[in-house]
Amino acid sequence: MKSEKGQSLVEFALILPILLVLLFGIVDFARAYHVFLTLDHAGREVARLISIGGEEEAINQKISSSIGALDSTKLKIEYPNGKTNLASGTEAKVILTYTFTFITPLVSLLDAFFNTEFSEPPITDTTVMRVE
């Protein structure tokens, strides 16, 4: 029989890239889900404040306190129905869009190869509440 001293090293070298891509994918999915949940929470907080007649300064303060550790430069906020002086019975609508960036290096390589912009997808949350 021949010597098999390097067999485990070769097998490890073959499986390591697959394990790393899987690990980075899990981490990226968890980060994207965290961003979605944070946007959902911030949207509910802001829509509730608008629906009870909050002032603009309080609304802006609520947004900055609700987004937590997210980068505020990547956040886009829309108020299709306005944010102050809404009539009772109408809808307070808040649309939050955040540009998410993957940390997986494979996504950047796929973008370059296929000439796409998948590495920074927007994560959007829309919240609607009835004005009291």
Summary of the structure (lengths in Angstrom):
residues: 132
radius of gyration: 22.4
end to end distance: 82.9
largest distance: 86.2
contacts: 337
relative contact order: 0.18
helix: 52%
strand: 17%
